[in-house]
Amino acid sequence: MNHSRRGVIRRLSIAALGTSVLGACAPSYQQSTAYISHPRKLPKVKVSKDRVIKETVGLRPFREGGPRIEKQELGNKVIVHNYGHGGSGWSLSWGTALLASELVDTTNQRQVAVMGCGVVGLSTARTLQKKGYEVTIYTKDSYPNITSAMATGTWSPTSRLIKPDRVTPAFAAMYQKACTHSFQTFQRLLGLNHVVDWMDSYRISNGQSTRSDYSNELKDKLVTPEVDFYPKGIPLSRKENPFKYSNVSKSPTTIFNIPAYLKMLQDDFLLAGGNIQVKEFKKPEDVDALPFSCIVNCTGLGAQEIFGDEELMPVSGQLCFLIPQPELNYRANMSGVYFIPRQDGIMLGGNGIDNNWNTTPDPEVRDRYLHALEEMMKNLRS
Ligand SMILES: Cc1cc2nc3c(=O)[nH]c(=O)nc-3n(C[C@H](O)[C@H](O)[C@H](O)COP(=O)(O)OP(=O)(O)OC[C@H]3O[C@@H](n4cnc5c(N)ncnc54)[C@H](O)[C@@H]3O)c2cc1C
């Protein structure tokens, strides 16, 4: 880690954020971990090929320079871009929606179109509605045929967000504002039909480096003590450790129950008077033809074709789902493979292939996930 660089970024970011964000500093769970209990026995995942119920390959919309949140003039229309969130789109959805809405605020328009009905489009549309805008969403697809429906759904605001050497002080400030607003909004959704939950997460280190998504490097550059929403992992003693592995840590983490969450967002949008139109855009002229002067572009990877953004690239991620087991109340990861018990299945995942448009699940990846999970379960104390 480059401490002097981090220090500069931190000072500049804090200055840019102002007191309102700093007032909402990192939550108190980081000061005290005394409340955490460590159950020695955990329920086991039943692992076998015949319990696989679903496989997906989603394409993360990654840009080396990070998400594009900016205003562009197109003829006599204003386009506000909000896309390219990589592996952090769920986590930062409310935050970048707020930033995009602030750009819309500068246009004097009260009726706005939003392109795209993924988590970013829906969160942006809801944020605008709450500010009093009349919003129409135009989209070619909605749940379940969108990237947002094929995500893991954990709090991971630094996952494949930006190439670490492209982080600037302005980006760090933007990240910290977005991250803070998102985290706080998610905590207000707790208790609402489990669309957002907290869960214990076990990390098993076996000497192999597991993260290839820039997350750790980005944490060094973007996370400051004042704006740190990553609960720290606690190394478990032998007495506390439910696994036979020696190097295990545990931290609480936020998870999103994706199908219920997306349905809630869409229902809330319609109940508040929103309108959803099915429409595919191919080129800027299609956007120009919309009967709105201000249009927010939340088309994720779609922006490559519509607006010719060559910096956008797909980073594919395969997930495999086993029959749900409601008794499971923890997640774990080892050697780059993780499982998370969601209401719609026990999800296994962990891969990412740059520049891969292929969305056909690879049986070898599925078998690797199943094998890793079987190993984890064999090493769970009974
Ligand atoms: C395997 C995997 C795991 C992930 N895990 C996490 C995680 O744990 N945490 C996290 O924060 N993020 C995660 N992500 C990232 C996250 O899913 C994305 O960043 C996020 O879904 C992007 O949302 P979006 O709304 O921009 O895009 P999308 O969900 O792709 O939505 C784009 C919308 O635009 C519409 N559209 C696109 N092109 C056009 C067009 N030409 N005309 C009209 N409409 C169009 C689409 O139909 C869709 O409605 C993961 C992603 C993957 C693939």
The ligand as a Gaussian input file, in Angstrom:
#p B3LYP/6-31G(d) Opt

LIG

0 1
 C      -21.829000     -13.280000     -11.031000
 C      -22.040000     -11.874000     -10.548000
 C      -21.972000     -11.595000      -9.199000
 C      -22.153000     -10.304000      -8.729000
 N      -22.164000     -10.090000      -7.395000
 C      -22.361000      -8.851000      -6.911000
 C      -22.409000      -8.639000      -5.514000
 O      -22.317000      -9.573000      -4.720000
 N      -22.549000      -7.375000      -5.065000
 C      -22.666000      -6.314000      -5.922000
 O      -22.749000      -5.189000      -5.456000
 N      -22.674000      -6.491000      -7.265000
 C      -22.513000      -7.734000      -7.781000
 N      -22.496000      -7.943000      -9.125000
 C      -22.553000      -6.794000     -10.025000
 C      -23.957000      -6.310000     -10.275000
 O      -24.806000      -7.380000     -10.542000
 C      -23.959000      -5.321000     -11.445000
 O      -22.992000      -4.314000     -11.254000
 C      -25.339000      -4.673000     -11.540000
 O      -26.324000      -5.664000     -11.650000
 C      -25.426000      -3.737000     -12.727000
 O      -26.740000      -3.262000     -12.706000
 P      -27.325000      -2.438000     -13.912000
 O      -28.711000      -2.071000     -13.534000
 O      -26.367000      -1.383000     -14.312000
 O      -27.305000      -3.481000     -15.128000
 P      -28.367000      -4.566000     -15.597000
 O      -28.895000      -5.365000     -14.495000
 O      -27.701000      -5.273000     -16.733000
 O      -29.564000      -3.696000     -16.166000
 C      -29.452000      -3.021000     -17.398000
 C      -30.838000      -2.698000     -17.877000
 O      -30.731000      -2.000000     -19.125000
 C      -31.518000      -2.636000     -20.109000
 N      -30.865000      -2.471000     -21.394000
 C      -29.605000      -2.829000     -21.728000
 N      -29.381000      -2.558000     -23.015000
 C      -30.517000      -2.010000     -23.508000
 C      -30.915000      -1.545000     -24.785000
 N      -30.094000      -1.582000     -25.822000
 N      -32.159000      -1.038000     -24.926000
 C      -33.021000      -1.002000     -23.870000
 N      -32.702000      -1.455000     -22.650000
 C      -31.463000      -1.942000     -22.476000
 C      -31.550000      -4.097000     -19.669000
 O      -32.654000      -4.784000     -20.248000
 C      -31.688000      -3.939000     -18.164000
 O      -33.029000      -3.702000     -17.828000
 C      -22.372000      -9.237000      -9.641000
 C      -22.470000      -9.505000     -11.004000
 C      -22.314000     -10.810000     -11.462000
 C      -22.454000     -11.093000     -12.927000

